């Protein structure tokens, strides 16, 4: 009996020992365990990434990001350059495109040119000669006025501007960096006006560049449609657009300019035969003032009889009386 009691006592001791930690847990170790569990709850495991600090994006990156929202396609790039030429008073605009716009976009005009004092300002963000303050928006008469076009193109491509004014003896060739700052000025030769050359469009945005090169023919078609619209609405300006490829040159658009009607512009762009397929649109007649309709819709507007009789009955009675007189 005593032997059996000793065996039971030994087995109970072993059970108690198995439930007791082999090493005692100190308060520091417990604190570490709590901290570790807190890190797991907050999503940060031991050895994982440290929390990132919120900070401002550098100005260069901001400029590139925002510029990509202004010039989003080949068509918009050409649109900005054509509108600048029209705002400069050009009557002749010559566009040259190489390899669907992936190599070169060049717009030359015979406008007023750029004064030397403005060489550094034309490619800076929100620098413009069209506005002085917000109130001027009510009377703005130009295509562009925000001062973002050339600045954005500088951030997305390589820009060279060749310009001459009526008073300058020589032309100036202006080279700009991606920040829109004037990097170099060289003497050049050209008549009064401005030529803007854009090469490597979207070179600073690799994903946008890849998409552009992949769908360059489709983007070129969109650009052509937009350019033709300017040719129609500004039929007073002579437009040409030439597309250059490896060993070919194709004149795609040529208008005479000086046209007096929109039909002349349509004929120059789409051909004379296209006019016979057009349907003339007439403006709707002016709306009738509801207050002018005294009687209201569907009501008899004849003056009532002074004695309170219906006018139609009175007229019929008069007619009967006349007939009776004739019978007599």
VENGIJO-V491871 format. One record per residue. RES is the residue in one letter. SS is DSSP state (H for helix, E for strand, C for the rest). Layout:
RES_SS ; RES_SS
This chain:
X_C ; X_H ; X_H ; X_H ; X_H ; X_H ; X_H ; X_H ; X_H ; X_H ; X_H ; X_H ; X_H ; X_H ; X_H ; X_H ; X_H ; X_H ; X_H ; X_C ; X_C ; X_C ; X_C ; X_C ; X_C ; X_C ; X_H ; X_H ; X_H ; X_H ; X_H ; X_H ; X_H ; X_H ; X_H ; X_H ; X_H ; X_H ; X_H ; X_H ; X_H ; X_C ; X_C ; X_C ; X_C ; X_C ; X_C ; X_C ; X_C ; X_C ; X_C ; X_C ; X_C ; X_C ; X_C ; X_C ; X_C ; X_C ; X_H ; X_H ; X_H ; X_H ; X_H ; X_H ; X_H ; X_H ; X_H ; X_H ; X_H ; X_H ; X_C ; X_C ; X_C ; X_H ; X_H ; X_H ; X_H ; X_H ; X_H ; X_H ; X_H ; X_H ; X_H ; X_H ; X_H ; X_H ; X_H ; X_C ; X_C ; X_C ; X_C ; X_E ; X_E ; X_E ; X_E ; X_E ; X_E ; X_E ; X_H ; X_H ; X_H ; X_C ; X_C ; X_E ; X_E ; X_E ; X_E ; X_E ; X_E ; X_C ; X_C ; X_C ; X_C ; X_C ; X_C ; X_H ; X_H ; X_H ; X_C ; X_C ; X_C ; X_C ; X_C ; X_C ; X_C ; X_C ; X_C ; X_C ; X_C ; X_C ; X_C ; X_C ; X_C ; X_H ; X_H ; X_H ; X_H ; X_H ; X_H ; X_C ; X_C ; X_C ; X_C ; X_C ; X_C ; X_C ; X_C ; X_C ; X_H ; X_H ; X_H ; X_H ; X_H ; X_H ; X_H ; X_H ; X_C ; X_E ; X_E ; X_E ; X_E ; X_E ; X_E ; X_E ; X_C ; X_C ; X_C ; X_C ; X_C ; X_C ; X_E ; X_E ; X_E ; X_E ; X_E ; X_E ; X_C ; X_C ; X_C ; X_C ; X_C ; X_E ; X_E ; X_E ; X_E ; X_E ; X_E ; X_E ; X_C ; X_C ; X_C ; X_C ; X_E ; X_E ; X_E ; X_E ; X_E ; X_E ; X_E ; X_C ; X_C ; X_C ; X_C ; X_C ; X_C ; X_H ; X_H ; X_H ; X_H ; X_H ; X_H ; X_H ; X_H ; X_H ; X_C ; X_H ; X_H ; X_H ; X_H ; X_H ; X_H ; X_H ; X_H ; X_H ; X_H ; X_H ; X_H ; X_H ; X_H ; X_H ; X_H ; X_H ; X_H ; X_C ; X_C ; X_C ; X_C ; X_E ; X_E ; X_E ; X_E ; X_E ; X_E ; X_E ; X_C ; X_C ; X_C ; X_C ; X_E ; X_E ; X_E ; X_E ; X_E ; X_E ; X_C ; X_C ; X_C ; X_C ; X_C ; X_C ; X_C ; X_H ; X_H ; X_H ; X_H ; X_H ; X_H ; X_H ; X_H ; X_H ; X_C ; X_H ; X_H ; X_H ; X_H ; X_H ; X_H ; X_C ; X_C ; X_C ; X_C ; X_C ; X_C ; X_C ; X_C ; X_C ; X_C ; X_C ; X_C ; X_H ; X_H ; X_H ; X_C ; X_C ; X_C ; X_C ; X_C ; X_C ; X_C ; X_C ; X_C ; X_C ; X_C ; X_C ; X_C ; X_C ; X_C ; X_C ; X_C ; X_C ; X_H ; X_H ; X_H ; X_H ; X_H ; X_H ; X_H ; X_H ; X_H ; X_H ; X_H ; X_H ; X_H ; X_H ; X_H ; X_H ; X_H ; X_C
